[in-house]
Amino acid sequence: MRKFILYLTVLISLSTTAAAQKAVTGKVVDEKDGSPVVGASIRVKNGAILGTTNEQGGFSVSAPDNARALVFTYVGYDEIEVAITGNELLVNMKQASRSLNEVVVTGYATRTRRANTGSVSVVSIDDIRTQPNASFDQMLQGQAPGINVKTGSGQPGRNADVIIRGKGSINGSNAPLYILDGVEIRAGDFSTMNQNDFESVTILKDAASTAIYGSRGANGVIVITTKKGRAGRMRLSYDGQIGTARLPENQLKLMNTQEKLDFEMNIAGNPWGWSAADVEELSKVNTNWNDHVFRNAGMQSHQISASGGSDKTTFYTSLGYYDEEGITIGTGIKKYNGRINIAHTDNNLKIGANMAGGWSSYTGTFEGDQSIGSPLNTVIWALPYERPYNADGSYGESVQFPFWINPAEDLIENPNRSWQLKGSGNIYLEYKLPWVKNLTYRINAGGDYSQLEGFSIIKNGTQSARQNEAFGQDFRRNGEIARSLDRRFRYTITNSLNYKTDLDQDGDHNLSVSLFTEFVKNTSRSFNYTAYGLLLPFENEAGLVPGTVDNGFIPVVGGGFPENNALMSYFGSVDYAYKGRYFLTLTGRTDGSSKLSPENRWTQYGSVGASWIVSDEDFFKFNAMNFLKLKASYGSVGNQNGIGDFPYLQQYGRGSYGGRGSLSVNRLGNNLLTWEIRSTLNIGADMEFFQSRVRASVEWYNSLTKGLYFSPFVPSTSGGNGTLLSNNGSMQNRGIEASIGVKIINKRNFKWSIDANYAYNKNTIKSLPDGQDFQLYKSFQALQVGKPFNSFYLVRYAGVNPANGNSQYYKADGKTITEQYDANDLVVLGTSDAPHNAGLTTTVSYKGIEFSAFGVLSAGNYIYNNARLNVEYNGYTTSGFARSGLTAWTTPGQITNFPRISETTESNTTRFLEKGDFFRLRNVQLAYTLPAEVVSRLKIQGFRIFVQGQNLYTKFKFQGWDPEVSSVNDADPNSNASVSGAQYPSLKRVTVGVNLTL
C-alpha cells in the first residue's frame, strides 16, 4: 500500500508538472530592417534553452506556467528580455554596437572592446575569408592600422611578410607570434590550413596587450580562434569557388628582336659578331618568352561544413579542398584540410577539443635570388631572336649557354616539389569550483605538428646538368637528386585560475584576477642529402648509380641537427573596473628559456593599462559625440626568436684536415647573451559620433628595443666564423595609427559604408655596439645611428654628361658632381621598409545585392632594382636587354640618362634605386543573397553567389612585375627584401563562388 501511494504521488506530480506549461509563439526580427533573425536562442531567465528561431525567425516553445519573461540571445545582437504578455510575441533585436561590445580575444582571456585598455585591432574575418589565397596571412594586408603586410610573392602557398609596428630586431626575428586556439603556430603552416574555419582574428599591438605573452610577444601577437558550434538546428554548408589568373604587365620593358639587333649592331658593337646574313635570319624570329614561361592559371576551392548541437553539446566540423595553379608553368599547390571542434557543458564543468589536420602538395621555383639557373631570371635574360623549342620539339639552346639555360625546360623537366603534413589541436577543461564562488580552473593542452618533405631533380641531359659540367663540377654532369625531411613538434600546456567578484553590493567595483603557468616545448629533427649520377631511366633514387671515389658520384648528406628547447612561464593579470567607466589592467610575467645560459635564463616583464569612458560622465554634453574613450598603457616584452638553440654554447661542425675528418667551430658561444627587451608607451582614443554612425580611433606609440641581437666582428684567432651573437645597440619605433568607419547611408534596403585606416611608423637606430655610429650591413646597406633600419648605402647618381656620355655622381657633400666613382662618397639613404601604410574599403548594398571594393596604399620606401641592373649592365649586352638601352649615349650633346655602353656600370649607386610606392585595388566583389522569403520556400537556410577580382589595378613606378618585393630568397633567407631579382609576379585573378547553407 505504501508503494502504491508513492507511485501515485509521483504520477500526480509529473502530471501536474506536464500540465504546468504554456505554449509561447512569435517571431524575432532585426530592429532596423525587419529581417528575420535565424537561430536566436530562447530561454527562461537563468534557465535552459527552450529552442531556437527557424528560417523565418519564428519560434514555438513550451515555457513553465510561472514564467513571466523570455530571454533572447544571438551572436552580434544585444541580449533582450521580453515579457510574456500573450501567446504571440514580436521580438525586435538590436544589433550590438561593434565598438563597445565587440569581443577582444587575447588568447588567454576575452574582454569587450569597452573594457579593453590596450591597443588591439579586430579583423572582420567575414569580409576576407572568401579571398582565394593559399596562405591566410596575405589576406591581412590593409585590414588594420599598424600591421604592415607585404604579399610579395605570387607563388602559390608562399606566406607573406608581416610586421607589426615596425621592425625591432636586427639579427633576431621580427615576425609576430601566431596563436591558434591557444597554441602557437608558424606562418609557413597557413598553406596547409583552411581560413574558412577561422572565427575571429585579433591583432595585439602594445605592451598592455602582448606582455601576457612575455618573451614571445615583442613583435606583436595575432590571435586566431576557430569556429564553434551553436545550439539549435544543424547547419550544413557548402562554400566553393572557381577562377582564373593571369600575368600582370611587366613595367621593366625589354627589347624585341628588331630593337635588340639594332642595339647590338649600332650601339653595343656587335658583341656576337653577327654577319648581315645572320641578322636577316635572326630577324625572322621574335619570341615573347613570357608566353612560354607563364600561363593563365586556374584555381578552385571547395568546403563542406556542419555545425549544431544541443544546449549542452555543440560541434563544428569541416572538410576542405584547394587547388591553385601558379602562373609560372609547372608551379602550383593542392591542399586538403579537415577539422572537428566539439564542446560540452554540464553544470560547473566544460570540456572541449579542437582538432585539425591538413596535407599539401606544392611545386615551386626559386625566387628572390640572382642565380643564372633561376627560370625567373633567365626569362628576362633570354634573347628574343631565339626559340624555346626546335623544329623537332626538343628544347632550344642559346648562344649564351652555359650562362643561360632554357627556362621552359628547367620548369618542366626539373621541378622542385614539397609535401607538408600538418596536425594541430587542443583539448581543454574548465571547472567552476563549487566550494569557492566565482573561482574557475582551466587547463588547455595543445600540440602543433608539421612535417615537410622536399624533393628536387636535375635530370641527366638537361641544360642544367650540362651547365654544372661546364662550370667544372663534373660530379654533377649526369644529373642529381636532392631530398630533405623536416619534422617539428611543439606542445603547450597552460593552467589557469580565474576569480571574478564585485567588491561592493552596488556592483560599482569589479575585480578579475587570473594566474597562469605555461610550459612550451619545441622539438625537431631533419636530414637532407644530394646524390649524383642519375644514369638509369628513373626519375627518383632508383635512377642513381652507386657513388665511388672513381666516378665521383658520392652523396652529400647534411642536416640531422635536432631542435630541442623549452620555455617555462608564470604570469598573471588583474582587471579592475569602477562603475563600468574606469578600467585598470595590470600584467606580470616571468619566463625561463633553455636557449639562454643558466645565469641569464629567467627574466620578468610587465605592463599597466588604464582607460576612461569619458562619455559616461555627467559633464559630457556633446550631442554629436555619443562615445569617447581615452586609454594609455606602458609595458615591456621580450624576444628570443631567431637566435637558434643554445647560442651560449660553442657550436661545432664537420670539417677535414690533412685528408682526415675533423671538427670546426661554426659558432662562438656567449653565456652573457640575454633577451631583447622592447618597451612601449601607447596613448589612444576611441570615438563614436551621430549615434555610432561614425566610428574613429587614433593612437600614438613609442617603443624602444634594447639589447639588440647583433653579431659584431671578432678576430679570426678566436676561431669560429668571425662573428659573435651578443646584445648590442638599441632601436626605436614611433608612430601614429588612425581608423575611421562611416555609415553614409543606413536605410533598411540601402546601405553604404566606408572604412579606412592609416599608420605611420618611424624607425630609428639609437645606438650600435661599442658606441659606434656606423656598421656595414649586407649588400647595398648599412646601419647608422639616427637612420632607419634597412637603409641603403649607395653613391648618388647624378645622370650622364652630355658631352662624353660618362656617368656622373654626387660627392658625399651632396652638391659637388664628379665623373669618378669613389667609395668614399657612399652615403646612407632611404629605407626599404615603407613608413606609410593604409587600407580603404567601401561597401554598398541594396536589398540582396552587395558591392565592395578594398584597396591598399604603401609609400615612403625604396627598392634596389637588381633585375633592372642585370638588363642595363654594360657587360651583359649579349643577353636580353632593357629597351632603355636604345637611349644609351652615342653622340656628343645627346641628353639621356643612360651612359655610353663602353663605360663600366657601377652597381652601388642610386641609378637603380627606385621608389616602392604603390596603390593596389586588392579585392572587388559583387554578391547577391537570396531574400528570406525565397530561401524559406526553397527549404534552405541561405544562398549567396558572388564574383570577385584580385589585384585588378595597381599603380606604381617601380620597373618590374610588382612593387611588393618580398624578402623571400630561396638561396639566401637572410637577404634584404628590397633587392629585386627572380621575382614571382603577383597575379591578377577573377573567381566566381557560392555559399549555400541547408
PAGU-656484 format. One record per residue (C-alpha): x, y, z negated. Coordinates in steps of 0.1 Angstrom, whole numbers, padded with zeros to 4 digits, always signed. Layout:
# PAGU-656484
XYZ/...
//
This chain:
# PAGU-656484
+0000+0000+0000/+0028+0024-0008/+0044+0017+0026/+0011+0024+0043/+0007+0057+0026/+0043+0066+0035/+0038+0058+0072/+0005+0077+0072/+0022+0107+0057/+0049+0107+0083/+0024+0103+0111/+0003+0132+0099/+0035+0153+0096/+0046+0145+0131/+0011+0152+0145/+0010+0185+0126/+0044+0194+0140/+0035+0185+0175/+0004+0205+0172/+0022+0235+0157/+0035+0245+0192/+0023+0271+0216/+0029+0275+0253/+0046+0307+0265/+0050+0315+0302/+0062+0345+0320/+0088+0359+0344/+0122+0375+0339/+0134+0402+0363/+0161+0428+0367/+0151+0460+0352/+0163+0481+0381/+0153+0463+0413/+0128+0438+0400/+0147+0408+0414/+0143+0375+0396/+0170+0366+0370/+0176+0329+0377/+0190+0307+0349/+0184+0330+0320/+0182+0311+0287/+0152+0313+0264/+0153+0305+0227/+0138+0314+0194/+0159+0337+0174/+0187+0316+0156/+0172+0285+0172/+0179+0261+0200/+0175+0268+0237/+0139+0261+0248/+0145+0264+0285/+0158+0285+0314/+0142+0305+0342/+0136+0290+0376/+0144+0303+0411/+0116+0329+0409/+0126+0340+0374/+0096+0322+0360/+0095+0301+0328/+0072+0279+0308/+0083+0269+0273/+0068+0255+0241/+0076+0277+0211/+0069+0270+0174/+0035+0283+0164/+0050+0306+0138/+0075+0322+0163/+0069+0359+0168/+0096+0366+0194/+0118+0350+0220/+0154+0359+0228/+0165+0360+0265/+0202+0359+0275/+0221+0357+0308/+0257+0365+0318/+0260+0401+0329/+0229+0413+0311/+0222+0426+0277/+0205+0402+0253/+0169+0411+0248/+0143+0401+0221/+0107+0402+0233/+0077+0399+0210/+0052+0372+0219/+0021+0393+0224/+0003+0369+0247/+0007+0338+0267/+0021+0357+0298/+0053+0378+0294/+0071+0401+0318/+0107+0405+0306/+0128+0432+0321/+0165+0425+0315/+0191+0453+0318/+0225+0448+0333/+0253+0451+0308/+0275+0482+0311/+0306+0470+0327/+0330+0493+0310/+0315+0487+0275/+0305+0451+0273/+0329+0435+0298/+0348+0408+0280/+0386+0411+0279/+0403+0377+0277/+0438+0378+0262/+0444+0341+0263/+0443+0338+0225/+0411+0358+0218/+0384+0377+0235/+0373+0413+0229/+0348+0436+0245/+0363+0465+0265/+0348+0488+0240/+0367+0473+0211/+0400+0467+0230/+0428+0491+0221/+0454+0480+0247/+0459+0486+0284/+0441+0459+0304/+0425+0455+0338/+0398+0430+0346/+0398+0419+0382/+0364+0413+0397/+0371+0378+0409/+0338+0376+0428/+0350+0404+0451/+0381+0385+0462/+0376+0348+0458/+0364+0343+0494/+0396+0358+0509/+0413+0329+0528/+0447+0328+0512/+0465+0296+0502/+0482+0314+0473/+0459+0332+0449/+0483+0359+0437/+0482+0375+0471/+0446+0384+0465/+0456+0406+0435/+0470+0433+0458/+0453+0467+0452/+0428+0453+0427/+0441+0471+0396/+0464+0500+0388/+0498+0491+0375/+0502+0458+0394/+0524+0460+0425/+0518+0431+0448/+0539+0425+0479/+0522+0399+0500/+0554+0400+0521/+0554+0367+0540/+0526+0355+0562/+0539+0319+0559/+0510+0297+0546/+0514+0288+0509/+0540+0314+0501/+0534+0332+0468/+0535+0370+0465/+0560+0392+0447/+0541+0406+0416/+0555+0433+0394/+0535+0449+0365/+0546+0485+0356/+0580+0483+0373/+0610+0461+0370/+0625+0459+0336/+0654+0434+0342/+0684+0433+0364/+0696+0396+0361/+0666+0383+0343/+0631+0376+0357/+0607+0404+0365/+0578+0381+0372/+0547+0383+0350/+0535+0354+0328/+0506+0335+0342/+0482+0318+0317/+0455+0294+0329/+0431+0283+0302/+0457+0289+0275/+0485+0271+0294/+0515+0287+0312/+0517+0280+0350/+0541+0291+0377/+0532+0315+0406/+0545+0289+0430/+0518+0265+0418/+0490+0286+0432/+0494+0269+0466/+0480+0237+0450/+0452+0254+0431/+0417+0264+0441/+0408+0301+0434/+0371+0293+0437/+0374+0276+0403/+0385+0308+0386/+0360+0326+0365/+0379+0357+0352/+0413+0374+0358/+0426+0398+0332/+0459+0417+0335/+0476+0427+0303/+0500+0456+0307/+0510+0474+0275/+0527+0461+0243/+0494+0461+0223/+0481+0435+0248/+0512+0415+0255/+0530+0415+0221/+0510+0385+0211/+0530+0366+0238/+0563+0377+0223/+0593+0367+0243/+0572+0357+0273/+0553+0389+0277/+0579+0415+0287/+0568+0416+0323/+0531+0417+0317/+0506+0388+0315/+0479+0376+0339/+0453+0356+0321/+0430+0333+0342/+0401+0313+0329/+0382+0287+0350/+0345+0283+0354/+0324+0266+0327/+0290+0250+0330/+0259+0267+0318/+0229+0251+0302/+0199+0245+0324/+0192+0230+0358/+0222+0216+0376/+0236+0239+0403/+0251+0221+0433/+0271+0245+0456/+0289+0244+0488/+0314+0271+0499/+0331+0269+0533/+0346+0290+0560/+0365+0286+0593/+0385+0312+0611/+0414+0320+0634/+0445+0342+0630/+0468+0359+0655/+0502+0376+0656/+0503+0413+0649/+0522+0437+0672/+0560+0440+0666/+0570+0476+0664/+0606+0467+0670/+0604+0469+0708/+0627+0446+0728/+0638+0448+0764/+0621+0428+0791/+0641+0412+0819/+0643+0442+0842/+0652+0465+0813/+0678+0441+0799/+0695+0436+0833/+0696+0473+0840/+0710+0478+0805/+0737+0452+0810/+0747+0463+0844/+0746+0501+0839/+0753+0507+0801/+0768+0476+0785/+0795+0470+0811/+0781+0437+0825/+0791+0416+0794/+0782+0383+0811/+0799+0391+0844/+0768+0387+0865/+0771+0389+0902/+0744+0406+0924/+0731+0371+0933/+0729+0363+0896/+0709+0394+0889/+0685+0387+0917/+0679+0352+0905/+0676+0361+0868/+0651+0389+0876/+0626+0363+0887/+0622+0352+0851/+0605+0373+0824/+0599+0352+0793/+0580+0365+0764/+0595+0344+0737/+0566+0352+0713/+0544+0331+0735/+0565+0300+0728/+0572+0305+0691/+0539+0320+0678/+0503+0309+0684/+0467+0317+0674/+0462+0296+0643/+0431+0281+0628/+0420+0276+0592/+0392+0260+0574/+0383+0256+0537/+0355+0236+0521/+0344+0232+0485/+0316+0214+0467/+0309+0221+0430/+0284+0211+0404/+0276+0227+0371/+0249+0225+0344/+0242+0208+0311/+0221+0210+0280/+0222+0233+0251/+0249+0211+0236/+0269+0198+0265/+0279+0217+0297/+0300+0208+0326/+0316+0221+0358/+0333+0200+0385/+0346+0207+0420/+0364+0192+0450/+0382+0215+0475/+0400+0212+0508/+0420+0239+0525/+0438+0236+0559/+0457+0265+0574/+0479+0266+0605/+0508+0290+0605/+0510+0315+0634/+0546+0302+0638/+0544+0269+0656/+0549+0238+0635/+0541+0255+0602/+0511+0252+0580/+0496+0239+0548/+0469+0214+0537/+0458+0211+0502/+0433+0191+0482/+0420+0200+0448/+0398+0186+0421/+0386+0199+0387/+0364+0190+0359/+0356+0212+0328/+0334+0199+0300/+0324+0213+0267/+0303+0200+0238/+0289+0219+0208/+0274+0202+0178/+0267+0222+0146/+0301+0235+0135/+0322+0216+0160/+0330+0225+0196/+0353+0204+0218/+0362+0206+0254/+0386+0197+0282/+0396+0215+0314/+0414+0192+0338/+0426+0199+0374/+0448+0182+0400/+0460+0191+0434/+0481+0179+0463/+0495+0200+0491/+0514+0192+0523/+0535+0221+0536/+0556+0226+0568/+0576+0257+0569/+0606+0275+0583/+0634+0296+0570/+0627+0333+0565/+0643+0363+0549/+0678+0353+0559/+0703+0364+0587/+0712+0329+0599/+0718+0323+0635/+0700+0290+0631/+0667+0306+0619/+0640+0305+0646/+0625+0337+0633/+0658+0354+0640/+0666+0337+0673/+0631+0346+0687/+0642+0382+0689/+0677+0375+0700/+0666+0353+0729/+0673+0366+0764/+0642+0374+0784/+0656+0361+0817/+0660+0326+0803/+0633+0299+0799/+0624+0279+0768/+0618+0248+0789/+0635+0234+0820/+0616+0222+0851/+0617+0186+0838/+0602+0196+0805/+0634+0194+0784/+0643+0223+0762/+0661+0252+0778/+0696+0261+0767/+0710+0296+0767/+0744+0310+0777/+0745+0323+0741/+0749+0287+0727/+0762+0279+0701/+0754+0313+0686/+0718+0309+0696/+0696+0278+0696/+0662+0274+0712/+0637+0285+0685/+0609+0264+0701/+0630+0233+0700/+0640+0238+0664/+0605+0244+0651/+0590+0214+0669/+0618+0189+0666/+0634+0198+0632/+0607+0205+0608/+0611+0214+0571/+0584+0197+0550/+0575+0195+0514/+0548+0179+0493/+0536+0191+0460/+0517+0172+0434/+0501+0193+0407/+0483+0185+0375/+0473+0209+0347/+0448+0209+0319/+0440+0214+0283/+0418+0200+0255/+0406+0220+0226/+0388+0216+0193/+0371+0244+0174/+0357+0238+0139/+0339+0263+0118/+0349+0253+0083/+0317+0249+0063/+0333+0255+0029/+0347+0289+0039/+0322+0312+0056/+0334+0327+0089/+0367+0308+0090/+0373+0289+0122/+0401+0265+0131/+0411+0258+0167/+0437+0236+0183/+0445+0239+0220/+0468+0214+0237/+0477+0216+0273/+0501+0205+0299/+0513+0216+0333/+0530+0191+0357/+0543+0197+0391/+0563+0175+0415/+0579+0189+0446/+0594+0167+0473/+0613+0183+0501/+0624+0168+0534/+0642+0183+0564/+0658+0168+0595/+0681+0178+0623/+0677+0153+0650/+0705+0139+0669/+0709+0156+0703/+0691+0188+0694/+0709+0221+0698/+0710+0225+0660/+0730+0193+0657/+0754+0202+0686/+0757+0237+0671/+0773+0221+0640/+0798+0203+0661/+0806+0235+0680/+0815+0252+0647/+0838+0224+0637/+0815+0203+0615/+0820+0170+0633/+0803+0150+0605/+0771+0169+0613/+0772+0164+0650/+0749+0134+0651/+0721+0149+0631/+0713+0148+0594/+0685+0143+0568/+0681+0162+0535/+0657+0152+0508/+0650+0166+0473/+0628+0159+0444/+0620+0182+0416/+0598+0173+0386/+0587+0198+0360/+0565+0194+0329/+0555+0220+0304/+0533+0213+0274/+0518+0238+0249/+0503+0232+0215/+0486+0261+0198/+0470+0260+0164/+0450+0290+0150/+0429+0301+0121/+0404+0330+0127/+0385+0348+0099/+0358+0374+0105/+0339+0393+0079/+0321+0425+0071/+0338+0444+0043/+0306+0461+0032/+0269+0455+0030/+0261+0481+0057/+0284+0463+0082/+0304+0495+0089/+0337+0478+0082/+0345+0448+0103/+0377+0427+0100/+0390+0399+0120/+0423+0381+0112/+0439+0354+0133/+0470+0334+0126/+0487+0311+0151/+0515+0286+0156/+0526+0276+0190/+0551+0252+0205/+0561+0252+0242/+0584+0226+0256/+0598+0226+0292/+0614+0196+0308/+0625+0189+0343/+0647+0167+0364/+0658+0169+0400/+0680+0155+0426/+0689+0162+0463/+0711+0147+0489/+0721+0153+0525/+0731+0124+0547/+0747+0124+0581/+0749+0101+0612/+0713+0099+0624/+0722+0075+0652/+0693+0050+0650/+0659+0057+0666/+0641+0065+0634/+0632+0100+0621/+0639+0092+0584/+0665+0075+0563/+0662+0043+0584/+0679+0062+0612/+0711+0067+0593/+0742+0046+0598/+0764+0038+0567/+0788+0065+0559/+0825+0057+0557/+0858+0076+0555/+0865+0067+0591/+0832+0081+0606/+0829+0110+0581/+0791+0104+0575/+0795+0104+0537/+0763+0116+0520/+0765+0146+0497/+0745+0142+0465/+0736+0171+0442/+0711+0180+0416/+0704+0159+0386/+0707+0188+0362/+0678+0185+0338/+0660+0214+0322/+0652+0209+0285/+0642+0239+0264/+0616+0248+0238/+0600+0278+0222/+0586+0278+0186/+0564+0307+0176/+0545+0321+0146/+0522+0351+0152/+0491+0368+0141/+0468+0397+0148/+0444+0419+0127/+0414+0437+0143/+0396+0463+0122/+0366+0483+0133/+0348+0511+0114/+0312+0520+0124/+0318+0505+0159/+0337+0535+0170/+0371+0534+0153/+0393+0504+0162/+0427+0493+0150/+0447+0463+0162/+0480+0450+0146/+0501+0422+0161/+0532+0405+0149/+0551+0375+0163/+0584+0357+0157/+0599+0335+0184/+0627+0309+0182/+0642+0298+0215/+0665+0268+0221/+0680+0288+0251/+0700+0310+0227/+0726+0302+0202/+0715+0293+0166/+0727+0326+0152/+0706+0345+0177/+0677+0321+0182/+0650+0340+0163/+0636+0374+0169/+0605+0394+0160/+0580+0415+0180/+0550+0436+0170/+0526+0462+0182/+0499+0486+0169/+0470+0499+0189/+0441+0523+0180/+0411+0536+0198/+0383+0561+0191/+0349+0562+0207/+0346+0600+0207/+0312+0599+0225/+0296+0582+0194/+0303+0612+0172/+0275+0636+0163/+0295+0666+0176/+0298+0652+0211/+0272+0671+0231/+0284+0667+0267/+0253+0657+0286/+0272+0648+0318/+0296+0625+0300/+0279+0596+0282/+0311+0578+0271/+0346+0588+0261/+0372+0566+0245/+0407+0576+0236/+0434+0550+0229/+0471+0547+0221/+0494+0518+0214/+0531+0511+0208/+0550+0479+0205/+0578+0456+0218/+0581+0423+0236/+0610+0402+0248/+0623+0385+0279/+0643+0353+0281/+0632+0342+0316/+0656+0338+0345/+0687+0331+0325/+0687+0293+0327/+0692+0268+0300/+0716+0274+0271/+0736+0303+0286/+0755+0305+0253/+0773+0272+0263/+0800+0269+0288/+0788+0250+0319/+0810+0226+0339/+0806+0213+0374/+0822+0187+0396/+0855+0196+0413/+0886+0180+0427/+0923+0184+0422/+0951+0165+0440/+0926+0142+0456/+0911+0132+0423/+0878+0142+0406/+0879+0170+0381/+0858+0194+0361/+0854+0230+0370/+0840+0259+0350/+0808+0271+0366/+0797+0295+0339/+0812+0310+0309/+0792+0308+0276/+0782+0337+0255/+0770+0329+0220/+0762+0366+0214/+0735+0366+0241/+0701+0376+0228/+0668+0388+0242/+0660+0417+0264/+0636+0439+0244/+0610+0461+0261/+0592+0487+0240/+0562+0506+0254/+0542+0536+0244/+0508+0538+0260/+0482+0566+0258/+0449+0565+0277/+0412+0575+0280/+0382+0557+0294/+0352+0578+0305/+0317+0574+0320/+0296+0601+0334/+0260+0606+0345/+0246+0576+0327/+0275+0554+0338/+0271+0563+0375/+0308+0574+0374/+0334+0554+0355/+0370+0566+0352/+0402+0558+0332/+0436+0573+0330/+0467+0560+0312/+0503+0572+0307/+0531+0549+0296/+0567+0550+0288/+0587+0517+0284/+0624+0512+0277/+0642+0478+0281/+0673+0475+0260/+0700+0448+0261/+0696+0441+0299/+0708+0408+0311/+0738+0418+0331/+0769+0400+0344/+0799+0422+0343/+0831+0410+0359/+0856+0391+0337/+0892+0383+0346/+0898+0351+0366/+0923+0339+0339/+0893+0332+0317/+0881+0305+0341/+0846+0304+0355/+0832+0323+0384/+0842+0357+0374/+0811+0368+0356/+0797+0365+0321/+0760+0370+0313/+0756+0394+0285/+0733+0421+0270/+0744+0454+0286/+0726+0486+0295/+0690+0499+0294/+0663+0507+0319/+0632+0529+0317/+0598+0528+0334/+0574+0557+0331/+0542+0561+0349/+0506+0571+0352/+0476+0550+0362/+0441+0561+0371/+0410+0544+0384/+0375+0556+0393/+0343+0539+0403/+0313+0559+0417/+0278+0546+0424/+0270+0572+0451/+0236+0556+0458/+0219+0532+0434/+0184+0526+0447/+0166+0493+0444/+0171+0483+0480/+0200+0506+0489/+0233+0509+0471/+0266+0525+0479/+0297+0524+0456/+0333+0534+0458/+0361+0521+0436/+0397+0534+0437/+0428+0530+0417/+0463+0546+0418/+0495+0540+0400/+0529+0559+0399/+0559+0543+0383/+0593+0560+0379/+0622+0536+0373/+0654+0549+0359/+0686+0532+0348/+0695+0548+0314/+0728+0531+0307/+0752+0504+0321/+0779+0482+0305/+0807+0498+0286/+0793+0533+0292/+0800+0530+0330/+0777+0552+0351/+0781+0531+0383/+0781+0495+0394/+0782+0479+0428/+0752+0456+0432/+0746+0432+0461/+0748+0442+0497/+0739+0478+0506/+0731+0486+0470/+0745+0500+0437/+0734+0507+0402/+0739+0542+0389/+0728+0558+0356/+0699+0582+0363/+0689+0564+0395/+0662+0537+0401/+0670+0500+0402/+0674+0486+0437/+0687+0519+0450/+0706+0519+0484/+0743+0527+0486/+0750+0540+0521/+0767+0567+0541/+0742+0592+0555/+0738+0590+0593/+0737+0625+0609/+0730+0615+0645/+0750+0615+0678/+0774+0641+0690/+0760+0650+0725/+0795+0659+0737/+0811+0625+0733/+0784+0601+0721/+0801+0594+0688/+0781+0587+0657/+0781+0615+0631/+0780+0611+0593/+0775+0633+0563/+0803+0636+0538/+0795+0629+0502/+0785+0666+0496/+0756+0661+0520/+0765+0692+0541/+0797+0686+0560/+0794+0665+0591/+0822+0642+0604/+0826+0616+0631/+0848+0594+0608/+0830+0567+0588/+0845+0568+0553/+0835+0545+0525/+0842+0574+0501/+0811+0591+0515/+0788+0563+0503/+0760+0577+0481/+0732+0563+0461/+0699+0569+0478/+0662+0558+0476/+0649+0525+0462/+0633+0495+0478/+0606+0495+0451/+0575+0515+0460/+0567+0540+0432/+0532+0548+0446/+0505+0521+0450/+0468+0524+0454/+0437+0505+0463/+0403+0516+0477/+0371+0497+0480/+0337+0508+0493/+0306+0486+0493/+0272+0494+0510/+0242+0471+0506/+0207+0473+0520/+0183+0447+0508/+0202+0414+0516/+0228+0430+0538/+0262+0440+0523/+0292+0456+0539/+0325+0460+0520/+0359+0474+0531/+0391+0472+0510/+0424+0490+0517/+0458+0493+0500/+0484+0520+0501/+0521+0518+0492/+0546+0547+0495/+0579+0560+0484/+0602+0531+0491/+0628+0523+0518/+0637+0493+0538/+0671+0484+0552/+0662+0470+0586/+0688+0444+0593/+0667+0428+0620/+0669+0461+0639/+0707+0463+0633/+0711+0429+0650/+0694+0441+0682/+0711+0475+0682/+0746+0464+0673/+0772+0472+0700/+0788+0437+0696/+0755+0419+0704/+0747+0433+0738/+0748+0398+0752/+0717+0389+0732/+0682+0402+0732/+0684+0439+0726/+0662+0467+0714/+0645+0489+0740/+0660+0519+0723/+0694+0508+0738/+0682+0522+0771/+0686+0557+0755/+0723+0550+0745/+0746+0579+0752/+0763+0577+0786/+0767+0614+0798/+0782+0644+0781/+0754+0668+0769/+0729+0639+0765/+0706+0644+0735/+0700+0610+0719/+0701+0592+0685/+0717+0561+0700/+0755+0563+0701/+0776+0551+0730/+0777+0513+0733/+0815+0512+0733/+0816+0526+0697/+0817+0500+0669/+0785+0501+0650/+0788+0508+0612/+0762+0489+0593/+0764+0506+0559/+0747+0538+0570/+0712+0552+0568/+0708+0547+0606/+0690+0515+0598/+0673+0527+0566/+0636+0532+0572/+0606+0543+0552/+0584+0515+0539/+0552+0535+0535/+0520+0518+0548/+0483+0517+0546/+0466+0484+0552/+0429+0475+0557/+0433+0444+0537/+0398+0430+0540/+0365+0439+0556/+0334+0418+0550/+0298+0418+0563/+0274+0394+0544/+0237+0386+0543/+0220+0369+0514/+0186+0353+0519/+0158+0370+0499/+0145+0353+0467/+0111+0345+0483/+0127+0328+0513/+0151+0309+0490/+0122+0297+0469/+0103+0284+0500/+0134+0265+0511/+0136+0249+0476/+0172+0261+0472/+0188+0285+0447/+0207+0307+0471/+0222+0311+0505/+0247+0336+0518/+0265+0339+0551/+0294+0363+0558/+0321+0372+0583/+0353+0389+0572/+0386+0401+0587/+0420+0405+0570/+0448+0429+0579/+0429+0441+0609/+0446+0475+0608/+0480+0485+0593/+0495+0520+0596/+0533+0521+0592/+0565+0534+0609/+0589+0506+0600/+0603+0490+0631/+0593+0454+0626/+0565+0430+0623/+0553+0442+0589/+0564+0468+0563/+0557+0445+0533/+0591+0429+0533/+0592+0401+0508/+0620+0390+0485/+0616+0355+0499/+0650+0344+0512/+0654+0306+0516/+0692+0309+0520/+0697+0333+0490/+0669+0335+0465/+0686+0364+0447/+0687+0386+0479/+0671+0420+0478/+0635+0424+0491/+0644+0454+0513/+0669+0438+0537/+0648+0426+0566/+0656+0396+0587/+0639+0364+0599/+0605+0379+0590/+0574+0357+0590/+0547+0382+0601/+0516+0388+0580/+0488+0376+0602/+0455+0392+0614/+0426+0368+0606/+0389+0366+0611/+0367+0340+0593/+0331+0330+0590/+0317+0314+0559/+0287+0303+0539/+0278+0299+0503/+0249+0275+0496/+0235+0267+0462/+0210+0239+0458/
//
